[in-house]
Amino acid sequence: MIHRQEITELLKSPPIGEDVTVMGWVRAWRGNRFMVLNDGSGAETLQVVVNGEDFPEETIRAIGFHACVGVTGELIESQGAGQAVEVIAKEITIYGGTDLSEYPLQAKSQTMEFLRENAQFRMRTNTFSAVFRLRHALAYAINKYFHDRNFYYLHTPIITGNDAEGAGEMFRVTTLDPADPPRTEEGAVDYSQDFFGKSTHLTVSGQLQAEIGALAMGKVYTFGPTFRAENSHTSRHLSEFWMIEPEIAFADIDNDQDLAEDFLKYLINYCLDNYRADLEFLDARIKQAEKNMKAELRRPMGLIEMLEFTVKDDFARITYTEAINLIQRSKPYKKKKFEFPVEWGTDLQAEHERWLVEKHFKKPVIVRDYPKSFKAFYMRLNDDNETVAAMDILFPYIGEMVGGSQREEREDVLRTRMKEMDVHEDELAWYLQLRTFGGCPHAGFGLGFERMVMYVTGMSNIRDVIPFPRAPKTADF
């Protein structure tokens, strides 16, 4: 049986003077004597001192950047700078060498695009191992948060027959022959002969199904993959991403805002409290990358400072109408700096959202009560008959982090809204029945997981916070 000690655990209480066995990947190999080893258990590395005369020449030659090795040796207090302890190697096992003339990665800085193209190796880098440990931390914290507050984790379908968003940008799921599908007398594709007997696609949201759970179990949440067939090449969009969607019965828009703010702060605090070393590494990485940038292009705060600032105060809360008025009175608006128009009845764009957060309030902002014209059919109509009880939470650098609403529980109003937005009642008969039989006020929101990981890690491209990104023309691995 292979026995090893994880480096992170070993460094918590180093057994000085004892023999230890560690295994991992070489992060640095200096002067054919000093090996820096990381095993993925944390950001910490362990220096191994190798006396060349004690080992065969082929063993020394096999030690290289990202080679996989096992080391047994005595753990001692280090005499050099940069580490408190080190291992004097007594035994070295080469599990997997790397021919640096062919290995795609080198012991130097690599571009993000290059690492995306070689995603099978990018988790071995300091940056991406830190990013994906923090992704894990956030995923764990999400489940812990809801479990500790008596929510039930609901697994909603990945293949579905309804479009919760009404966007129409979906990936179709079919077993029909794409070259020669069966057709109706009218010439349309006959999906009654398909595997599920109807047209189906990959889900864009688990929200509608989560409402079923909430209206029986009180508080539920979903956490799973969702899919959008948008031909978008921005740094903030993916075709496959993960969503967290809590749904709560006996709740209004104010309860929804309170839950979302508390939830976001909890996630950030969890990473600050438990993954400080990874955050410190990423913080230093960002500062180094911005050294040669113009001052106006640099972040006003370091990563950790920004995260601590985010959780320190209450989020600002304003209505959509107040947001429009603030933007129209702003200097960028008066000087025509905004690319997109700002008027009541148009959706806020990222440039407007970031101005509110980064320039005006200088903290996260919750905007509520949006015009019904560009919001989903299921959002509760306000008494003014012009706006709905919807809310977005806006973060620095990201823009919209959370989108949510109080759901329309009044069956007659919901039917009217569905008709106005050309949502067919027969396709959502079950959804209407949730109002017909035993309905109640309820609310929920959606958090795009990758956007949260971007914020916590400081990464600027969403493709760098998911292990294997799916985007237009990108479906490797």
C-alpha positions, -999 to 999 in steps of 0.1 A, spaced: 0 0 0 13 35 -9 16 57 21 22 94 19 17 125 40 -1 155 25 20 186 24 -6 209 38 -13 187 68 24 180 73 32 218 76 5 224 102 26 206 128 59 196 113 75 165 129 110 179 130 137 151 129 114 124 117 113 107 83 84 117 61 71 105 27 56 130 3 45 127 -33 36 153 -58 47 174 -88 79 194 -91 72 231 -93 108 241 -94 142 223 -97 172 245 -90 208 237 -94 202 199 -95 199 202 -57 167 220 -46 133 205 -56 101 224 -48 72 199 -45 34 205 -44 9 178 -41 -23 197 -47 -35 196 -11 -30 233 -8 -11 263 -19 19 253 2 50 237 -13 78 217 4 115 221 -5 134 189 -9 172 189 -7 187 164 -31 224 154 -27 233 143 -62 260 119 -51 234 98 -32 212 90 -62 217 75 -96 224 99 -125 192 88 -143 171 97 -113 186 132 -111 180 136 -149 144 125 -146 136 153 -120 122 182 -140 94 207 -141 60 190 -134 76 156 -131 57 134 -106 79 121 -78 78 105 -44 103 115 -17 112 99 17 136 118 39 142 136 72 122 168 79 145 194 93 144 231 101 155 250 69 187 270 69 177 289 38 152 317 32 117 312 20 107 281 39 106 271 76 113 234 70 127 211 43 133 175 36 167 159 31 160 132 5 169 96 13 148 79 -13 133 93 -46 108 75 -68 101 88 -102 64 81 -110 63 101 -142 90 122 -159 85 151 -183 105 156 -215 108 194 -215 116 194 -252 80 181 -258 60 191 -226 37 220 -235 42 239 -202 75 255 -192 88 269 -159 79 304 -169 48 326 -172 23 313 -197 -7 332 -213 -42 324 -201 -52 315 -237 -22 290 -240 -32 274 -207 -68 271 -219 -56 253 -250 -37 229 -227 -63 225 -200 -52 190 -193 -21 205 -176 -32 239 -163 -43 227 -129 -7 220 -122 1 257 -123 1 277 -91 -26 300 -105 -51 274 -115 -46 250 -86 -55 280 -64 -85 289 -86 -99 254 -85 -93 249 -48 -114 281 -43 -140 268 -67 -142 237 -45 -144 259 -13 -173 279 -27 -192 247 -38 -188 233 -3 -198 266 13 -230 267 -8 -242 233 3 -232 240 39 -250 274 40 -283 259 28 -280 227 48 -274 247 80 -305 268 73 -328 238 67 -330 241 29 -334 209 9 -311 202 -21 -334 195 -51 -320 179 -82 -339 194 -111 -339 180 -147 -310 186 -171 -333 176 -200 -365 195 -200 -395 204 -222 -399 240 -211 -378 272 -214 -379 289 -180 -364 321 -194 -383 324 -226 -351 331 -243 -353 304 -270 -315 300 -271 -314 263 -262 -295 232 -271 -320 207 -285 -319 170 -273 -331 146 -299 -326 110 -312 -342 118 -346 -321 117 -377 -310 153 -383 -306 146 -421 -340 131 -425 -363 136 -395 -400 124 -396 -424 152 -405 -460 161 -399 -485 166 -427 -477 203 -425 -440 196 -430 -428 204 -395 -405 180 -377 -426 154 -359 -413 154 -324 -440 130 -313 -417 103 -328 -387 115 -308 -374 97 -278 -394 117 -252 -424 121 -276 -420 159 -276 -394 186 -283 -368 187 -255 -336 206 -248 -309 211 -222 -321 232 -193 -315 269 -190 -327 270 -154 -341 247 -127 -362 275 -112 -397 264 -123 -391 229 -109 -376 244 -77 -409 262 -72 -426 228 -71 -403 219 -42 -407 251 -23 -445 249 -25 -443 216 -7 -412 216 14 -409 253 22 -372 259 13 -352 242 -14 -322 250 -36 -308 237 -68 -271 236 -77 -264 221 -111 -253 227 -147 -273 249 -171 -269 256 -208 -273 285 -231 -269 283 -269 -258 320 -271 -232 327 -297 -213 349 -272 -176 353 -271 -173 377 -241 -152 371 -210 -184 367 -189 -204 341 -208 -202 303 -212 -225 278 -230 -223 254 -200 -222 268 -165 -235 261 -130 -263 278 -113 -275 280 -77 -312 287 -74 -328 288 -39 -366 290 -37 -385 300 -5 -422 298 3 -440 324 24 -415 351 12 -416 384 -6 -390 405 -25 -376 419 8 -370 384 21 -354 375 -12 -329 404 -10 -320 396 26 -313 359 18 -292 368 -12 -271 393 6 -265 371 36 -257 342 12 -231 361 -8 -214 374 23 -212 339 38 -195 325 7 -169 353 7 -163 350 44 -159 312 41 -130 316 16 -114 344 36 -115 323 68 -105 289 53 -85 295 21 -63 325 29 -31 311 14 -47 307 -20 -63 342 -18 -29 357 -9 -12 340 -38 -39 353 -63 -38 387 -46 0 389 -52 -4 376 -88 -29 404 -96 -7 431 -81 23 418 -101 3 417 -133 -9 453 -128 25 468 -120 31 481 -155 -5 492 -162 -16 528 -162 -30 538 -128 -65 542 -141 -66 506 -154 -55 491 -121 -79 478 -95 -85 504 -68 -81 476 -42 -62 444 -38 -82 411 -40 -83 404 -3 -90 441 5 -119 440 -20 -134 408 -6 -132 422 30 -147 454 18 -176 436 2 -187 419 34 -181 448 57 -212 469 51 -248 464 40 -253 464 3 -269 496 -11 -306 491 -21 -323 512 -47 -351 509 -72 -346 507 -110 -362 542 -113 -337 556 -88 -309 539 -106 -319 555 -140 -321 589 -123 -287 586 -107 -271 575 -140 -287 603 -159 -273 628 -134 -238 614 -136 -208 630 -153 -203 600 -177 -239 604 -189 -237 642 -193 -204 638 -212 -218 610 -234 -193 585 -221 -218 556 -220 -221 534 -251 -257 523 -244 -287 546 -239 -300 553 -204 -337 559 -202 -366 545 -182 -378 513 -199 -344 500 -211 -324 474 -193 -292 484 -175 -260 474 -193 -228 463 -176 -213 498 -180 -242 513 -161 -242 486 -134 -204 490 -128 -208 528 -126 -234 524 -98 -212 500 -79 -177 512 -85 -181 549 -89 -213 560 -71 -220 537 -41 -185 521 -40 -200 488 -28 -224 461 -40 -259 474 -50 -293 457 -51 -316 472 -78 -352 462 -76 -386 469 -93 -376 467 -129 -400 474 -158 -421 444 -167 -414 448 -204 -380 431 -203 -385 408 -173 -398 372 -172 -434 363 -171 -432 346 -136 -421 378 -118 -448 394 -95 -465 424 -110 -463 454 -87 -493 476 -79 -482 503 -104 -488 477 -132 -456 488 -148 -429 472 -128 -423 437 -113 -408 427 -80 -375 417 -95 -340 424 -81 -305 422 -93 -273 423 -71 -245 442 -88 -208 436 -79 -176 454 -88 -159 442 -120 -186 417 -126 -219 436 -129 -249 414 -123 -241 387 -98 -276 376 -87 -309 379 -104 -341 371 -85 -377 380 -79 -409 374 -59 -428 350 -81 -463 358 -93 -486 337 -71 -519 351 -84 -532 328 -110 -552 353 -130 -523 378 -131 -499 350 -141 -522 339 -170 -524 375 -182 -486 379 -181 -481 346 -200 -505 358 -227 -487 391 -230 -453 374 -234 -466 346 -257 -459 318 -232 -483 290 -240 -505 279 -211 -507 243 -223 -470 238 -220 -470 251 -184 -503 237 -171 -486 221 -142 -470 255 -133 -504 272 -132 -518 244 -110 -492 254 -83 -513 286 -80 -547 269 -84 -541 245 -56 -524 255 -24 -503 284 -37 -487 310 -16 -463 340 -19 -428 328 -27 -395 341 -40 -361 330 -52 -330 340 -71 -302 326 -93 -265 329 -88 -242 321 -116 -215 300 -99 -187 309 -123 -192 346 -118 -189 341 -81 -157 322 -86 -144 350 -108 -151 375 -81 -135 356 -53 -104 346 -74 -100 379 -92 -98 361 -126 -108 383 -155 -122 356 -179 -150 332 -170 -133 304 -190 -105 304 -164 -127 295 -135 -143 263 -149 -121 233 -155 -132 225 -190 -150 255 -206 -178 251 -231 -182 281 -254 -188 286 -292 -163 264 -311 -150 251 -278 -158 216 -267 -125 199 -260 -119 173 -233 
